[in-house]
Amino acid sequence: MIKLSVNINKIATLRNARGGNTPNVIQVAIDCERFGADGITVHPRPDERHIRYSDVVELKKVVTTEFNIEGYPSPEFMKLVLATRPVQVTLVPDPPDVLTSNAGWNTIEQKSLLKKIIGELKAAGLRVSVFMNPDPELIKHAAETGTDRIELYTESYAVGYKENKDKAISPFIAAAEAANANGLGLNAGHDLSLENLAFFAHKIPHLQEVSIGHALISDALYYGLENTIQMYKRKLMIDYR
């Protein structure tokens, strides 16, 4: 069974736009789990424009499924995750001012940094995933950093899906095989949606988890949060054979 982790950053964005505590990020996380989510993902950024560091501390108290914290391994981020001890830390190479994650790690050029950071996280008993483009060579080097998993950055698949879904998914199949061959677990995320998720989940071997935020929260405006989570989970179970 492929797990669905719901990224609740957009809930925090909506809250912060007005001030106060509506919608309540903590309650939404609890509700997502109650509605069937297998995990909760957050990506706190230095300017706290959506998820705040204080949210992460409070979420740790209530999340009973898999808590996944994404981010660039700055000293502040490392202090946060080592204090809150989520199930999984997903490392992304985002500069501070980027709007959203837009590239994976270069595991050749940044191998020394990743080895150091991953060593610290694993010494604390945390599972680590690193955000990666679908490049088998870089994935091979990712295995040398000590990471447990990789998360495939799926924007190019989502963009190419409408034009030629088989062509769009081809590099991700190769990347998944490379991850498995090098002993890495496999996650995926970014622009996966009700439209393109089922095909991706069926075609990608060894996929363990998807993290979805923007599309799922947007769909919930039309379908309701509980119904939307169940719709996404059903997409993960579709068999195209």
Beta strands, then each sheet from edge to edge (+ up, - down):
strand 1: 3-7
strand 2: 39-42
strand 3: 66-71
strand 4: 88-91
strand 5: 127-132
strand 6: 149-153
strand 7: 185-189
strand 8: 209-212
sheet 1: 1+ 2+ 3+ 4+ 5+ 6+ 7+ 8+ 1+
end
